[in-house]
Amino acid sequence: MKCEICNKKLKETFLGKYEGMNLKDEKGKLHWVCPECQDTLNNDKKAILEKIKGK
Ligand SMILES: [Zn+2]
């Protein structure tokens, strides 16, 4: 799984989950973002989705 903003590989935790967050866009598509990009965008989901779509 990769961060969709910086393309960095997300670390897998011991439960088989990934670090960072996933969020759905308005079409229900799931997107992944690493903790660093989350911080950069102040955890603002709207801003994060706009950043992903802006690529
Ligand atoms: Zn990232």
mmCIF file of the protein (N, C-alpha, C, O) and its ligand, coordinates in Angstrom:
data_MODEL
# 
_entry.id   MODEL 
# 
loop_
_entity.id 
_entity.type 
_entity.pdbx_number_of_molecules 
1 polymer     1 
2 non-polymer 1 
# 
_entity_poly.entity_id                      1 
_entity_poly.type                           'polypeptide(L)' 
_entity_poly.nstd_linkage                   no 
_entity_poly.nstd_monomer                   no 
_entity_poly.pdbx_seq_one_letter_code       MKCEICNKKLKETFLGKYEGMNLKDEKGKLHWVCPECQDTLNNDKKAILEKIKGK 
_entity_poly.pdbx_seq_one_letter_code_can   MKCEICNKKLKETFLGKYEGMNLKDEKGKLHWVCPECQDTLNNDKKAILEKIKGK 
_entity_poly.pdbx_strand_id                 A 
# 
loop_
_entity_poly_seq.entity_id 
_entity_poly_seq.num 
_entity_poly_seq.mon_id 
_entity_poly_seq.hetero 
1 1  MET n 
1 2  LYS n 
1 3  CYS n 
1 4  GLU n 
1 5  ILE n 
1 6  CYS n 
1 7  ASN n 
1 8  LYS n 
1 9  LYS n 
1 10 LEU n 
1 11 LYS n 
1 12 GLU n 
1 13 THR n 
1 14 PHE n 
1 15 LEU n 
1 16 GLY n 
1 17 LYS n 
1 18 TYR n 
1 19 GLU n 
1 20 GLY n 
1 21 MET n 
1 22 ASN n 
1 23 LEU n 
1 24 LYS n 
1 25 ASP n 
1 26 GLU n 
1 27 LYS n 
1 28 GLY n 
1 29 LYS n 
1 30 LEU n 
1 31 HIS n 
1 32 TRP n 
1 33 VAL n 
1 34 CYS n 
1 35 PRO n 
1 36 GLU n 
1 37 CYS n 
1 38 GLN n 
1 39 ASP n 
1 40 THR n 
1 41 LEU n 
1 42 ASN n 
1 43 ASN n 
1 44 ASP n 
1 45 LYS n 
1 46 LYS n 
1 47 ALA n 
1 48 ILE n 
1 49 LEU n 
1 50 GLU n 
1 51 LYS n 
1 52 ILE n 
1 53 LYS n 
1 54 GLY n 
1 55 LYS n 
# 
loop_
_struct_asym.id 
_struct_asym.entity_id 
A 1 
B 2 
# 
loop_
_chem_comp.id 
_chem_comp.type 
_chem_comp.mon_nstd_flag 
ALA 'L-peptide linking' y 
ASN 'L-peptide linking' y 
ASP 'L-peptide linking' y 
CYS 'L-peptide linking' y 
GLN 'L-peptide linking' y 
GLU 'L-peptide linking' y 
GLY 'peptide linking'   y 
HIS 'L-peptide linking' y 
ILE 'L-peptide linking' y 
LEU 'L-peptide linking' y 
LYS 'L-peptide linking' y 
MET 'L-peptide linking' y 
PHE 'L-peptide linking' y 
PRO 'L-peptide linking' y 
THR 'L-peptide linking' y 
TRP 'L-peptide linking' y 
TYR 'L-peptide linking' y 
VAL 'L-peptide linking' y 
ZN  non-polymer         . 
# 
_pdbx_entity_nonpoly.entity_id   2 
_pdbx_entity_nonpoly.name        ? 
_pdbx_entity_nonpoly.comp_id     ZN 
# 
_pdbx_nonpoly_scheme.asym_id         B 
_pdbx_nonpoly_scheme.entity_id       2 
_pdbx_nonpoly_scheme.mon_id          ZN 
_pdbx_nonpoly_scheme.ndb_seq_num     1 
_pdbx_nonpoly_scheme.pdb_seq_num     101 
_pdbx_nonpoly_scheme.auth_seq_num    101 
_pdbx_nonpoly_scheme.pdb_mon_id      ZN 
_pdbx_nonpoly_scheme.auth_mon_id     ZN 
_pdbx_nonpoly_scheme.pdb_strand_id   A 
_pdbx_nonpoly_scheme.pdb_ins_code    . 
# 
loop_
_atom_site.group_PDB 
_atom_site.id 
_atom_site.type_symbol 
_atom_site.label_atom_id 
_atom_site.label_alt_id 
_atom_site.label_comp_id 
_atom_site.label_asym_id 
_atom_site.label_entity_id 
_atom_site.label_seq_id 
_atom_site.pdbx_PDB_ins_code 
_atom_site.Cartn_x 
_atom_site.Cartn_y 
_atom_site.Cartn_z 
_atom_site.occupancy 
_atom_site.B_iso_or_equiv 
_atom_site.pdbx_formal_charge 
_atom_site.auth_seq_id 
_atom_site.auth_comp_id 
_atom_site.auth_asym_id 
_atom_site.auth_atom_id 
_atom_site.pdbx_PDB_model_num 
ATOM   1   N  N  . MET A 1 1  ? 0.836   -1.197 0.000   1.00 0.00 ? 1   MET A N  1 
ATOM   2   C  CA . MET A 1 1  ? 0.000   0.000  0.000   1.00 0.00 ? 1   MET A CA 1 
ATOM   3   C  C  . MET A 1 1  ? 0.874   1.252  0.000   1.00 0.00 ? 1   MET A C  1 
ATOM   4   O  O  . MET A 1 1  ? 1.854   1.325  0.740   1.00 0.00 ? 1   MET A O  1 
ATOM   5   N  N  . LYS A 1 2  ? 0.529   2.213  -0.808  1.00 0.00 ? 2   LYS A N  1 
ATOM   6   C  CA . LYS A 1 2  ? 1.336   3.431  -0.907  1.00 0.00 ? 2   LYS A CA 1 
ATOM   7   C  C  . LYS A 1 2  ? 0.512   4.659  -0.559  1.00 0.00 ? 2   LYS A C  1 
ATOM   8   O  O  . LYS A 1 2  ? -0.706  4.691  -0.735  1.00 0.00 ? 2   LYS A O  1 
ATOM   9   N  N  . CYS A 1 3  ? 1.221   5.676  -0.057  1.00 0.00 ? 3   CYS A N  1 
ATOM   10  C  CA . CYS A 1 3  ? 0.576   6.959  0.148   1.00 0.00 ? 3   CYS A CA 1 
ATOM   11  C  C  . CYS A 1 3  ? 0.269   7.546  -1.229  1.00 0.00 ? 3   CYS A C  1 
ATOM   12  O  O  . CYS A 1 3  ? 1.135   7.560  -2.104  1.00 0.00 ? 3   CYS A O  1 
ATOM   13  N  N  . GLU A 1 4  ? -0.942  8.025  -1.420  1.00 0.00 ? 4   GLU A N  1 
ATOM   14  C  CA . GLU A 1 4  ? -1.337  8.521  -2.742  1.00 0.00 ? 4   GLU A CA 1 
ATOM   15  C  C  . GLU A 1 4  ? -0.907  9.959  -2.977  1.00 0.00 ? 4   GLU A C  1 
ATOM   16  O  O  . GLU A 1 4  ? -1.128  10.511 -4.055  1.00 0.00 ? 4   GLU A O  1 
ATOM   17  N  N  . ILE A 1 5  ? -0.293  10.564 -1.967  1.00 0.00 ? 5   ILE A N  1 
ATOM   18  C  CA . ILE A 1 5  ? 0.195   11.924 -2.165  1.00 0.00 ? 5   ILE A CA 1 
ATOM   19  C  C  . ILE A 1 5  ? 1.695   11.910 -2.474  1.00 0.00 ? 5   ILE A C  1 
ATOM   20  O  O  . ILE A 1 5  ? 2.132   12.494 -3.466  1.00 0.00 ? 5   ILE A O  1 
ATOM   21  N  N  . CYS A 1 6  ? 2.479   11.246 -1.626  1.00 0.00 ? 6   CYS A N  1 
ATOM   22  C  CA . CYS A 1 6  ? 3.936   11.265 -1.829  1.00 0.00 ? 6   CYS A CA 1 
ATOM   23  C  C  . CYS A 1 6  ? 4.452   9.952  -2.416  1.00 0.00 ? 6   CYS A C  1 
ATOM   24  O  O  . CYS A 1 6  ? 5.635   9.844  -2.741  1.00 0.00 ? 6   CYS A O  1 
ATOM   25  N  N  . ASN A 1 7  ? 3.586   8.963  -2.551  1.00 0.00 ? 7   ASN A N  1 
ATOM   26  C  CA . ASN A 1 7  ? 3.970   7.662  -3.122  1.00 0.00 ? 7   ASN A CA 1 
ATOM   27  C  C  . ASN A 1 7  ? 4.906   6.843  -2.255  1.00 0.00 ? 7   ASN A C  1 
ATOM   28  O  O  . ASN A 1 7  ? 5.492   5.862  -2.713  1.00 0.00 ? 7   ASN A O  1 
ATOM   29  N  N  . LYS A 1 8  ? 5.044   7.247  -1.005  1.00 0.00 ? 8   LYS A N  1 
ATOM   30  C  CA . LYS A 1 8  ? 5.880   6.474  -0.100  1.00 0.00 ? 8   LYS A CA 1 
ATOM   31  C  C  . LYS A 1 8  ? 5.125   5.212  0.317   1.00 0.00 ? 8   LYS A C  1 
ATOM   32  O  O  . LYS A 1 8  ? 3.905   5.225  0.483   1.00 0.00 ? 8   LYS A O  1 
ATOM   33  N  N  . LYS A 1 9  ? 5.867   4.139  0.479   1.00 0.00 ? 9   LYS A N  1 
ATOM   34  C  CA . LYS A 1 9  ? 5.247   2.900  0.908   1.00 0.00 ? 9   LYS A CA 1 
ATOM   35  C  C  . LYS A 1 9  ? 4.800   3.013  2.366   1.00 0.00 ? 9   LYS A C  1 
ATOM   36  O  O  . LYS A 1 9  ? 5.571   3.462  3.214   1.00 0.00 ? 9   LYS A O  1 
ATOM   37  N  N  . LEU A 1 10 ? 3.586   2.617  2.659   1.00 0.00 ? 10  LEU A N  1 
ATOM   38  C  CA . LEU A 1 10 ? 3.096   2.684  4.034   1.00 0.00 ? 10  LEU A CA 1 
ATOM   39  C  C  . LEU A 1 10 ? 3.613   1.495  4.823   1.00 0.00 ? 10  LEU A C  1 
ATOM   40  O  O  . LEU A 1 10 ? 3.673   0.371  4.326   1.00 0.00 ? 10  LEU A O  1 
ATOM   41  N  N  . LYS A 1 11 ? 3.988   1.775  6.076   1.00 0.00 ? 11  LYS A N  1 
ATOM   42  C  CA . LYS A 1 11 ? 4.462   0.693  6.932   1.00 0.00 ? 11  LYS A CA 1 
ATOM   43  C  C  . LYS A 1 11 ? 3.298   -0.165 7.393   1.00 0.00 ? 11  LYS A C  1 
ATOM   44  O  O  . LYS A 1 11 ? 2.217   0.330  7.712   1.00 0.00 ? 11  LYS A O  1 
ATOM   45  N  N  . GLU A 1 12 ? 3.546   -1.435 7.417   1.00 0.00 ? 12  GLU A N  1 
ATOM   46  C  CA . GLU A 1 12 ? 2.524   -2.348 7.893   1.00 0.00 ? 12  GLU A CA 1 
ATOM   47  C  C  . GLU A 1 12 ? 2.715   -2.572 9.391   1.00 0.00 ? 12  GLU A C  1 
ATOM   48  O  O  . GLU A 1 12 ? 3.838   -2.779 9.851   1.00 0.00 ? 12  GLU A O  1 
ATOM   49  N  N  . THR A 1 13 ? 1.634   -2.532 10.142  1.00 0.00 ? 13  THR A N  1 
ATOM   50  C  CA . THR A 1 13 ? 1.745   -2.779 11.576  1.00 0.00 ? 13  THR A CA 1 
ATOM   51  C  C  . THR A 1 13 ? 1.515   -4.257 11.848  1.00 0.00 ? 13  THR A C  1 
ATOM   52  O  O  . THR A 1 13 ? 1.160   -5.022 10.951  1.00 0.00 ? 13  THR A O  1 
ATOM   53  N  N  . PHE A 1 14 ? 1.720   -4.644 13.089  1.00 0.00 ? 14  PHE A N  1 
ATOM   54  C  CA . PHE A 1 14 ? 1.655   -6.068 13.414  1.00 0.00 ? 14  PHE A CA 1 
ATOM   55  C  C  . PHE A 1 14 ? 0.285   -6.707 13.198  1.00 0.00 ? 14  PHE A C  1 
ATOM   56  O  O  . PHE A 1 14 ? 0.181   -7.930 13.112  1.00 0.00 ? 14  PHE A O  1 
ATOM   57  N  N  . LEU A 1 15 ? -0.739  -5.913 13.113  1.00 0.00 ? 15  LEU A N  1 
ATOM   58  C  CA . LEU A 1 15 ? -2.074  -6.483 12.900  1.00 0.00 ? 15  LEU A CA 1 
ATOM   59  C  C  . LEU A 1 15 ? -2.439  -6.569 11.423  1.00 0.00 ? 15  LEU A C  1 
ATOM   60  O  O  . LEU A 1 15 ? -3.584  -6.848 11.067  1.00 0.00 ? 15  LEU A O  1 
ATOM   61  N  N  . GLY A 1 16 ? -1.453  -6.327 10.579  1.00 0.00 ? 16  GLY A N  1 
ATOM   62  C  CA . GLY A 1 16 ? -1.733  -6.365 9.147   1.00 0.00 ? 16  GLY A CA 1 
ATOM   63  C  C  . GLY A 1 16 ? -2.435  -5.120 8.661   1.00 0.00 ? 16  GLY A C  1 
ATOM   64  O  O  . GLY A 1 16 ? -2.987  -5.076 7.561   1.00 0.00 ? 16  GLY A O  1 
ATOM   65  N  N  . LYS A 1 17 ? -2.400  -4.095 9.522   1.00 0.00 ? 17  LYS A N  1 
ATOM   66  C  CA . LYS A 1 17 ? -2.969  -2.816 9.105   1.00 0.00 ? 17  LYS A CA 1 
ATOM   67  C  C  . LYS A 1 17 ? -1.837  -1.918 8.641   1.00 0.00 ? 17  LYS A C  1 
ATOM   68  O  O  . LYS A 1 17 ? -0.663  -2.249 8.802   1.00 0.00 ? 17  LYS A O  1 
ATOM   69  N  N  . TYR A 1 18 ? -2.193  -0.791 8.071   1.00 0.00 ? 18  TYR A N  1 
ATOM   70  C  CA . TYR A 1 18 ? -1.173  0.125  7.594   1.00 0.00 ? 18  TYR A CA 1 
ATOM   71  C  C  . TYR A 1 18 ? -1.164  1.398  8.419   1.00 0.00 ? 18  TYR A C  1 
ATOM   72  O  O  . TYR A 1 18 ? -2.191  1.854  8.923   1.00 0.00 ? 18  TYR A O  1 
ATOM   73  N  N  . GLU A 1 19 ? 0.048   1.960  8.539   1.00 0.00 ? 19  GLU A N  1 
ATOM   74  C  CA . GLU A 1 19 ? 0.159   3.256  9.196   1.00 0.00 ? 19  GLU A CA 1 
ATOM   75  C  C  . GLU A 1 19 ? -0.463  4.303  8.297   1.00 0.00 ? 19  GLU A C  1 
ATOM   76  O  O  . GLU A 1 19 ? -0.486  4.162  7.074   1.00 0.00 ? 19  GLU A O  1 
ATOM   77  N  N  . GLY A 1 20 ? -0.966  5.351  8.918   1.00 0.00 ? 20  GLY A N  1 
ATOM   78  C  CA . GLY A 1 20 ? -1.598  6.390  8.125   1.00 0.00 ? 20  GLY A CA 1 
ATOM   79  C  C  . GLY A 1 20 ? -3.100  6.224  8.165   1.00 0.00 ? 20  GLY A C  1 
ATOM   80  O  O  . GLY A 1 20 ? -3.635  5.519  9.021   1.00 0.00 ? 20  GLY A O  1 
ATOM   81  N  N  . MET A 1 21 ? -3.774  6.870  7.243   1.00 0.00 ? 21  MET A N  1 
ATOM   82  C  CA . MET A 1 21 ? -5.226  6.807  7.269   1.00 0.00 ? 21  MET A CA 1 
ATOM   83  C  C  . MET A 1 21 ? -5.753  6.457  5.893   1.00 0.00 ? 21  MET A C  1 
ATOM   84  O  O  . MET A 1 21 ? -5.094  6.688  4.879   1.00 0.00 ? 21  MET A O  1 
ATOM   85  N  N  . ASN A 1 22 ? -6.967  5.888  5.872   1.00 0.00 ? 22  ASN A N  1 
ATOM   86  C  CA . ASN A 1 22 ? -7.618  5.730  4.588   1.00 0.00 ? 22  ASN A CA 1 
ATOM   87  C  C  . ASN A 1 22 ? -8.891  6.544  4.629   1.00 0.00 ? 22  ASN A C  1 
ATOM   88  O  O  . ASN A 1 22 ? -9.547  6.661  5.664   1.00 0.00 ? 22  ASN A O  1 
ATOM   89  N  N  . LEU A 1 23 ? -9.219  7.090  3.506   1.00 0.00 ? 23  LEU A N  1 
ATOM   90  C  CA . LEU A 1 23 ? -10.453 7.864  3.458   1.00 0.00 ? 23  LEU A CA 1 
ATOM   91  C  C  . LEU A 1 23 ? -11.126 7.671  2.117   1.00 0.00 ? 23  LEU A C  1 
ATOM   92  O  O  . LEU A 1 23 ? -10.473 7.428  1.102   1.00 0.00 ? 23  LEU A O  1 
ATOM   93  N  N  . LYS A 1 24 ? -12.435 7.783  2.132   1.00 0.00 ? 24  LYS A N  1 
ATOM   94  C  CA . LYS A 1 24 ? -13.208 7.580  0.916   1.00 0.00 ? 24  LYS A CA 1 
ATOM   95  C  C  . LYS A 1 24 ? -13.523 8.912  0.261   1.00 0.00 ? 24  LYS A C  1 
ATOM   96  O  O  . LYS A 1 24 ? -13.826 9.899  0.932   1.00 0.00 ? 24  LYS A O  1 
ATOM   97  N  N  . ASP A 1 25 ? -13.445 8.921  -1.055  1.00 0.00 ? 25  ASP A N  1 
ATOM   98  C  CA . ASP A 1 25 ? -13.872 10.123 -1.759  1.00 0.00 ? 25  ASP A CA 1 
ATOM   99  C  C  . ASP A 1 25 ? -15.377 10.038 -1.985  1.00 0.00 ? 25  ASP A C  1 
ATOM   100 O  O  . ASP A 1 25 ? -16.024 9.092  -1.534  1.00 0.00 ? 25  ASP A O  1 
ATOM   101 N  N  . GLU A 1 26 ? -15.926 11.009 -2.671  1.00 0.00 ? 26  GLU A N  1 
ATOM   102 C  CA . GLU A 1 26 ? -17.388 11.061 -2.816  1.00 0.00 ? 26  GLU A CA 1 
ATOM   103 C  C  . GLU A 1 26 ? -17.937 9.918  -3.655  1.00 0.00 ? 26  GLU A C  1 
ATOM   104 O  O  . GLU A 1 26 ? -19.138 9.652  -3.643  1.00 0.00 ? 26  GLU A O  1 
ATOM   105 N  N  . LYS A 1 27 ? -17.046 9.238  -4.391  1.00 0.00 ? 27  LYS A N  1 
ATOM   106 C  CA . LYS A 1 27 ? -17.490 8.091  -5.176  1.00 0.00 ? 27  LYS A CA 1 
ATOM   107 C  C  . LYS A 1 27 ? -17.341 6.782  -4.409  1.00 0.00 ? 27  LYS A C  1 
ATOM   108 O  O  . LYS A 1 27 ? -17.655 5.710  -4.926  1.00 0.00 ? 27  LYS A O  1 
ATOM   109 N  N  . GLY A 1 28 ? -16.859 6.879  -3.174  1.00 0.00 ? 28  GLY A N  1 
ATOM   110 C  CA . GLY A 1 28 ? -16.704 5.684  -2.359  1.00 0.00 ? 28  GLY A CA 1 
ATOM   111 C  C  . GLY A 1 28 ? -15.395 4.956  -2.587  1.00 0.00 ? 28  GLY A C  1 
ATOM   112 O  O  . GLY A 1 28 ? -15.194 3.855  -2.073  1.00 0.00 ? 28  GLY A O  1 
ATOM   113 N  N  . LYS A 1 29 ? -14.502 5.565  -3.355  1.00 0.00 ? 29  LYS A N  1 
ATOM   114 C  CA . LYS A 1 29 ? -13.209 4.953  -3.611  1.00 0.00 ? 29  LYS A CA 1 
ATOM   115 C  C  . LYS A 1 29 ? -12.279 5.227  -2.426  1.00 0.00 ? 29  LYS A C  1 
ATOM   116 O  O  . LYS A 1 29 ? -12.229 6.340  -1.904  1.00 0.00 ? 29  LYS A O  1 
ATOM   117 N  N  . LEU A 1 30 ? -11.553 4.201  -2.018  1.00 0.00 ? 30  LEU A N  1 
ATOM   118 C  CA . LEU A 1 30 ? -10.681 4.308  -0.862  1.00 0.00 ? 30  LEU A CA 1 
ATOM   119 C  C  . LEU A 1 30 ? -9.297  4.838  -1.252  1.00 0.00 ? 30  LEU A C  1 
ATOM   120 O  O  . LEU A 1 30 ? -8.705  4.401  -2.239  1.00 0.00 ? 30  LEU A O  1 
ATOM   121 N  N  . HIS A 1 31 ? -8.799  5.783  -0.460  1.00 0.00 ? 31  HIS A N  1 
ATOM   122 C  CA . HIS A 1 31 ? -7.473  6.350  -0.700  1.00 0.00 ? 31  HIS A CA 1 
ATOM   123 C  C  . HIS A 1 31 ? -6.641  6.249  0.565   1.00 0.00 ? 31  HIS A C  1 
ATOM   124 O  O  . HIS A 1 31 ? -7.157  6.369  1.675   1.00 0.00 ? 31  HIS A O  1 
ATOM   125 N  N  . TRP A 1 32 ? -5.345  6.026  0.384   1.00 0.00 ? 32  TRP A N  1 
ATOM   126 C  CA . TRP A 1 32 ? -4.437  5.921  1.528   1.00 0.00 ? 32  TRP A CA 1 
ATOM   127 C  C  . TRP A 1 32 ? -3.478  7.088  1.592   1.00 0.00 ? 32  TRP A C  1 
ATOM   128 O  O  . TRP A 1 32 ? -2.979  7.568  0.574   1.00 0.00 ? 32  TRP A O  1 
ATOM   129 N  N  . VAL A 1 33 ? -3.230  7.539  2.822   1.00 0.00 ? 33  VAL A N  1 
ATOM   130 C  CA . VAL A 1 33 ? -2.321  8.662  3.032   1.00 0.00 ? 33  VAL A CA 1 
ATOM   131 C  C  . VAL A 1 33 ? -1.419  8.362  4.228   1.00 0.00 ? 33  VAL A C  1 
ATOM   132 O  O  . VAL A 1 33 ? -1.889  7.897  5.267   1.00 0.00 ? 33  VAL A O  1 
ATOM   133 N  N  . CYS A 1 34 ? -0.135  8.628  4.077   1.00 0.00 ? 34  CYS A N  1 
ATOM   134 C  CA . CYS A 1 34 ? 0.808   8.354  5.162   1.00 0.00 ? 34  CYS A CA 1 
ATOM   135 C  C  . CYS A 1 34 ? 0.697   9.409  6.273   1.00 0.00 ? 34  CYS A C  1 
ATOM   136 O  O  . CYS A 1 34 ? 0.151   10.490 6.053   1.00 0.00 ? 34  CYS A O  1 
ATOM   137 N  N  . PRO A 1 35 ? 1.217   9.087  7.467   1.00 0.00 ? 35  PRO A N  1 
ATOM   138 C  CA . PRO A 1 35 ? 1.112   10.027 8.589   1.00 0.00 ? 35  PRO A CA 1 
ATOM   139 C  C  . PRO A 1 35 ? 1.770   11.382 8.301   1.00 0.00 ? 35  PRO A C  1 
ATOM   140 O  O  . PRO A 1 35 ? 1.286   12.415 8.762   1.00 0.00 ? 35  PRO A O  1 
ATOM   141 N  N  . GLU A 1 36 ? 2.871   11.378 7.540   1.00 0.00 ? 36  GLU A N  1 
ATOM   142 C  CA . GLU A 1 36 ? 3.558   12.637 7.242   1.00 0.00 ? 36  GLU A CA 1 
ATOM   143 C  C  . GLU A 1 36 ? 2.682   13.566 6.413   1.00 0.00 ? 36  GLU A C  1 
ATOM   144 O  O  . GLU A 1 36 ? 2.590   14.759 6.702   1.00 0.00 ? 36  GLU A O  1 
ATOM   145 N  N  . CYS A 1 37 ? 2.044   13.026 5.392   1.00 0.00 ? 37  CYS A N  1 
ATOM   146 C  CA . CYS A 1 37 ? 1.180   13.857 4.543   1.00 0.00 ? 37  CYS A CA 1 
ATOM   147 C  C  . CYS A 1 37 ? -0.059  14.294 5.329   1.00 0.00 ? 37  CYS A C  1 
ATOM   148 O  O  . CYS A 1 37 ? -0.575  15.395 5.138   1.00 0.00 ? 37  CYS A O  1 
ATOM   149 N  N  . GLN A 1 38 ? -0.516  13.424 6.198   1.00 0.00 ? 38  GLN A N  1 
ATOM   150 C  CA . GLN A 1 38 ? -1.637  13.764 7.064   1.00 0.00 ? 38  GLN A CA 1 
ATOM   151 C  C  . GLN A 1 38 ? -1.294  15.003 7.892   1.00 0.00 ? 38  GLN A C  1 
ATOM   152 O  O  . GLN A 1 38 ? -2.089  15.936 8.001   1.00 0.00 ? 38  GLN A O  1 
ATOM   153 N  N  . ASP A 1 39 ? -0.091  14.990 8.474   1.00 0.00 ? 39  ASP A N  1 
ATOM   154 C  CA . ASP A 1 39 ? 0.384   16.116 9.283   1.00 0.00 ? 39  ASP A CA 1 
ATOM   155 C  C  . ASP A 1 39 ? 0.497   17.379 8.446   1.00 0.00 ? 39  ASP A C  1 
ATOM   156 O  O  . ASP A 1 39 ? 0.050   18.456 8.841   1.00 0.00 ? 39  ASP A O  1 
ATOM   157 N  N  . THR A 1 40 ? 1.114   17.216 7.270   1.00 0.00 ? 40  THR A N  1 
ATOM   158 C  CA . THR A 1 40 ? 1.328   18.363 6.395   1.00 0.00 ? 40  THR A CA 1 
ATOM   159 C  C  . THR A 1 40 ? 0.018   19.074 6.097   1.00 0.00 ? 40  THR A C  1 
ATOM   160 O  O  . THR A 1 40 ? -0.024  20.299 5.988   1.00 0.00 ? 40  THR A O  1 
ATOM   161 N  N  . LEU A 1 41 ? -1.050  18.298 5.967   1.00 0.00 ? 41  LEU A N  1 
ATOM   162 C  CA . LEU A 1 41 ? -2.347  18.885 5.623   1.00 0.00 ? 41  LEU A CA 1 
ATOM   163 C  C  . LEU A 1 41 ? -3.247  19.018 6.855   1.00 0.00 ? 41  LEU A C  1 
ATOM   164 O  O  . LEU A 1 41 ? -4.467  19.131 6.734   1.00 0.00 ? 41  LEU A O  1 
ATOM   165 N  N  . ASN A 1 42 ? -2.633  19.004 8.031   1.00 0.00 ? 42  ASN A N  1 
ATOM   166 C  CA . ASN A 1 42 ? -3.364  19.212 9.292   1.00 0.00 ? 42  ASN A CA 1 
ATOM   167 C  C  . ASN A 1 42 ? -4.537  18.262 9.501   1.00 0.00 ? 42  ASN A C  1 
ATOM   168 O  O  . ASN A 1 42 ? -5.545  18.630 10.105  1.00 0.00 ? 42  ASN A O  1 
ATOM   169 N  N  . ASN A 1 43 ? -4.398  17.039 8.997   1.00 0.00 ? 43  ASN A N  1 
ATOM   170 C  CA . ASN A 1 43 ? -5.464  16.040 9.146   1.00 0.00 ? 43  ASN A CA 1 
ATOM   171 C  C  . ASN A 1 43 ? -6.800  16.465 8.541   1.00 0.00 ? 43  ASN A C  1 
ATOM   172 O  O  . ASN A 1 43 ? -7.857  15.946 8.899   1.00 0.00 ? 43  ASN A O  1 
ATOM   173 N  N  . ASP A 1 44 ? -6.726  17.410 7.626   1.00 0.00 ? 44  ASP A N  1 
ATOM   174 C  CA . ASP A 1 44 ? -7.946  17.916 7.005   1.00 0.00 ? 44  ASP A CA 1 
ATOM   175 C  C  . ASP A 1 44 ? -8.335  17.002 5.831   1.00 0.00 ? 44  ASP A C  1 
ATOM   176 O  O  . ASP A 1 44 ? -7.725  17.047 4.762   1.00 0.00 ? 44  ASP A O  1 
ATOM   177 N  N  . LYS A 1 45 ? -9.350  16.185 6.055   1.00 0.00 ? 45  LYS A N  1 
ATOM   178 C  CA . LYS A 1 45 ? -9.734  15.189 5.037   1.00 0.00 ? 45  LYS A CA 1 
ATOM   179 C  C  . LYS A 1 45 ? -10.071 15.825 3.696   1.00 0.00 ? 45  LYS A C  1 
ATOM   180 O  O  . LYS A 1 45 ? -9.727  15.294 2.640   1.00 0.00 ? 45  LYS A O  1 
ATOM   181 N  N  . LYS A 1 46 ? -10.728 16.935 3.748   1.00 0.00 ? 46  LYS A N  1 
ATOM   182 C  CA . LYS A 1 46 ? -11.116 17.607 2.521   1.00 0.00 ? 46  LYS A CA 1 
ATOM   183 C  C  . LYS A 1 46 ? -9.875  18.048 1.740   1.00 0.00 ? 46  LYS A C  1 
ATOM   184 O  O  . LYS A 1 46 ? -9.785  17.859 0.527   1.00 0.00 ? 46  LYS A O  1 
ATOM   185 N  N  . ALA A 1 47 ? -8.930  18.635 2.460   1.00 0.00 ? 47  ALA A N  1 
ATOM   186 C  CA . ALA A 1 47 ? -7.688  19.092 1.825   1.00 0.00 ? 47  ALA A CA 1 
ATOM   187 C  C  . ALA A 1 47 ? -6.901  17.904 1.283   1.00 0.00 ? 47  ALA A C  1 
ATOM   188 O  O  . ALA A 1 47 ? -6.296  17.987 0.214   1.00 0.00 ? 47  ALA A O  1 
ATOM   189 N  N  . ILE A 1 48 ? -6.913  16.801 2.026   1.00 0.00 ? 48  ILE A N  1 
ATOM   190 C  CA . ILE A 1 48 ? -6.191  15.606 1.593   1.00 0.00 ? 48  ILE A CA 1 
ATOM   191 C  C  . ILE A 1 48 ? -6.786  15.054 0.300   1.00 0.00 ? 48  ILE A C  1 
ATOM   192 O  O  . ILE A 1 48 ? -6.058  14.722 -0.635  1.00 0.00 ? 48  ILE A O  1 
ATOM   193 N  N  . LEU A 1 49 ? -8.102  14.960 0.255   1.00 0.00 ? 49  LEU A N  1 
ATOM   194 C  CA . LEU A 1 49 ? -8.758  14.453 -0.955  1.00 0.00 ? 49  LEU A CA 1 
ATOM   195 C  C  . LEU A 1 49 ? -8.501  15.366 -2.142  1.00 0.00 ? 49  LEU A C  1 
ATOM   196 O  O  . LEU A 1 49 ? -8.320  14.894 -3.264  1.00 0.00 ? 49  LEU A O  1 
ATOM   197 N  N  . GLU A 1 50 ? -8.485  16.663 -1.902  1.00 0.00 ? 50  GLU A N  1 
ATOM   198 C  CA . GLU A 1 50 ? -8.230  17.594 -2.993  1.00 0.00 ? 50  GLU A CA 1 
ATOM   199 C  C  . GLU A 1 50 ? -6.818  17.409 -3.509  1.00 0.00 ? 50  GLU A C  1 
ATOM   200 O  O  . GLU A 1 50 ? -6.572  17.477 -4.713  1.00 0.00 ? 50  GLU A O  1 
ATOM   201 N  N  . LYS A 1 51 ? -5.898  17.177 -2.597  1.00 0.00 ? 51  LYS A N  1 
ATOM   202 C  CA . LYS A 1 51 ? -4.494  16.960 -2.966  1.00 0.00 ? 51  LYS A CA 1 
ATOM   203 C  C  . LYS A 1 51 ? -4.371  15.683 -3.821  1.00 0.00 ? 51  LYS A C  1 
ATOM   204 O  O  . LYS A 1 51 ? -3.655  15.671 -4.823  1.00 0.00 ? 51  LYS A O  1 
ATOM   205 N  N  . ILE A 1 52 ? -5.066  14.623 -3.422  1.00 0.00 ? 52  ILE A N  1 
ATOM   206 C  CA . ILE A 1 52 ? -5.019  13.368 -4.181  1.00 0.00 ? 52  ILE A CA 1 
ATOM   207 C  C  . ILE A 1 52 ? -5.589  13.577 -5.580  1.00 0.00 ? 52  ILE A C  1 
ATOM   208 O  O  . ILE A 1 52 ? -5.016  13.129 -6.574  1.00 0.00 ? 52  ILE A O  1 
ATOM   209 N  N  . LYS A 1 53 ? -6.717  14.260 -5.639  1.00 0.00 ? 53  LYS A N  1 
ATOM   210 C  CA . LYS A 1 53 ? -7.374  14.463 -6.924  1.00 0.00 ? 53  LYS A CA 1 
ATOM   211 C  C  . LYS A 1 53 ? -6.617  15.431 -7.819  1.00 0.00 ? 53  LYS A C  1 
ATOM   212 O  O  . LYS A 1 53 ? -6.716  15.389 -9.045  1.00 0.00 ? 53  LYS A O  1 
ATOM   213 N  N  . GLY A 1 54 ? -5.857  16.308 -7.164  1.00 0.00 ? 54  GLY A N  1 
ATOM   214 C  CA . GLY A 1 54 ? -5.125  17.317 -7.922  1.00 0.00 ? 54  GLY A CA 1 
ATOM   215 C  C  . GLY A 1 54 ? -3.949  16.767 -8.712  1.00 0.00 ? 54  GLY A C  1 
ATOM   216 O  O  . GLY A 1 54 ? -3.346  17.480 -9.514  1.00 0.00 ? 54  GLY A O  1 
ATOM   217 N  N  . LYS A 1 55 ? -3.622  15.495 -8.485  1.00 0.00 ? 55  LYS A N  1 
ATOM   218 C  CA . LYS A 1 55 ? -2.463  14.923 -9.156  1.00 0.00 ? 55  LYS A CA 1 
ATOM   219 C  C  . LYS A 1 55 ? -2.721  14.574 -10.614 1.00 0.00 ? 55  LYS A C  1 
ATOM   220 O  O  . LYS A 1 55 ? -1.825  14.081 -11.299 1.00 0.00 ? 55  LYS A O  1 
HETATM 221 ZN ZN . ZN  B 2 .  ? 2.628   10.656 2.017   1.00 0.00 2 101 ZN  A ZN 1 
# 
